[in-house]
């Protein structure tokens, strides 16, 4: 078995999906959590000066979705057919687009200007969430409301979205109330025994 | 899907943009496809391109490109190579998001001080990303490919983008010889060369 090290910041963010893939598959790995203080020293050792980076036998692979897809392919969480895998990828890329739109709101959450947070929640977060989660809701329904976005088994997009929702709700309670099929999908995902166990014991972080 | 070849329809604007890589994958593999160029269509995510495979839609340009590349053999030869192709693709997207505000001024769809933006944004953003590409091309063996020893979809994406950039900003990418080597490899590949001669000529 190769040795795995996942380097990311101390939060869930864009790295947690890959941590969860490793936990779900019971694959030992070094969960290398880099603090903000240490990041400047570590930056130059990362291929694109960003995190996360996965090291497999010491060789680096950057970019969160490339890492998630690579691990999902290793462990069987990438979809059962090429077309299913492509749909998982498409939802992953749509998540990235949504995430980019949310950045001004996330930045405000990291500060202490409460007016700014409220304003951006209304002007940025709500429209972006409505747009993306409407797509997800339809997708989950069209897929048969079977607890998965694609096909009939767990894929990395189920894991990634479910985790993101947990972070979102910390700052924006009931953010996803209008999306019941997606909420049910999330409940199913985080209740999986190996994930539930990890979620209970993982470090609690702001994001 | 049935064993006979599926029917493919690729719907996008009448430009290169985010669909060109997929058009080129069809061309390279001699796979017939309907090159549907329109202004708008219903699509799963409300955006284009959309690929229909036997009528079933798929959204997101890179999900489409990777699907076709996997089918036709342009995704990378090993899982690790494929992952690196993916990583470079996503890094390209991040770069493009940063680069577009300046680039839109260069191709005339936004207002601004071109020279000032070029110095403050265009050049540093270019240098960061093309620096990564130059390093990657070198560490890959300066063999004219970004990953592995054969053409992958990231070579097509980068080569096409370079063509668009140089059309509007001549010589802007001159300082990246290994990446220029990748680009030459792509545009001299016979089926691509022939396609570039006959495709609709568009500004981006």
Interface residues (C-beta under 8 A of the other chain):
Chain A: X47 X48 X56 X59 X61 X62 X63 X64 X65 X66 X67 X69 X70 X73 X74 X82 X83 X85 X86 X87 X89 X90 X92 X93 X94 X96 X100 X135 X139
Chain B: X1 X44 X45 X46 X53 X56 X58 X59 X60 X61 X62 X63 X64 X66 X67 X70 X71 X79 X80 X82 X83 X84 X86 X87 X89 X90 X91 X93 X97 X132
